[in-house]
Amino acid sequence: MIDSEEILRRLTIGDRAYCRSLLAAESQGGPHALDARSLSLLRLGATMTSGTAGPVWQQRVSEALESGLRFEEIVEALTILAPTIGIDRAVAVAPELARALGYDIDAALERLDDPSLS
């Protein structure tokens, strides 16, 4: 097991073998010092900041829910990140997150536009 300083050195120089080992360990569900909730929040936050779209959202949200996070906590993560990632990014992320959570944001917005649908 290498120490934290060595990890930073290897990442700083872009050590290809080490980077490949990180990806391999992650795909195999390698051991982590973080608990499942913290790990899923961290991954979800990274997804929110990276501009990722599509099936990754469903995977990250599923992991978060399986780790014990609630719908409200996942949404709160976005509101906490908003000042850091920027409001424009948070606005872009919101519908992706809503859909991954199973919330029909499009229907909800239609109901707001047409009160007769409520």
Rosetta blueprint (number, residue, H / E / L):
1 M L
2 I L
3 D L
4 S H
5 E H
6 E H
7 I H
8 L H
9 R H
10 R H
11 L H
12 T H
13 I L
14 G L
15 D L
16 R H
17 A H
18 Y H
19 C H
20 R H
21 S H
22 L H
23 L H
24 A H
25 A H
26 E H
27 S H
28 Q L
29 G L
30 G L
31 P L
32 H L
33 A L
34 L L
35 D L
36 A H
37 R H
38 S H
39 L H
40 S H
41 L H
42 L H
43 R H
44 L H
45 G H
46 A H
47 T H
48 M H
49 T H
50 S H
51 G L
52 T L
53 A L
54 G L
55 P H
56 V H
57 W H
58 Q H
59 Q H
60 R H
61 V H
62 S H
63 E H
64 A H
65 L H
66 E H
67 S L
68 G L
69 L L
70 R L
71 F H
72 E H
73 E H
74 I H
75 V H
76 E H
77 A H
78 L H
79 T H
80 I H
81 L H
82 A H
83 P H
84 T H
85 I H
86 G L
87 I H
88 D H
89 R H
90 A H
91 V H
92 A H
93 V H
94 A H
95 P H
96 E H
97 L H
98 A H
99 R H
100 A H
101 L L
102 G L
103 Y L
104 D L
105 I H
106 D H
107 A H
108 A H
109 L H
110 E H
111 R H
112 L H
113 D H
114 D L
115 P H
116 S H
117 L H
118 S L
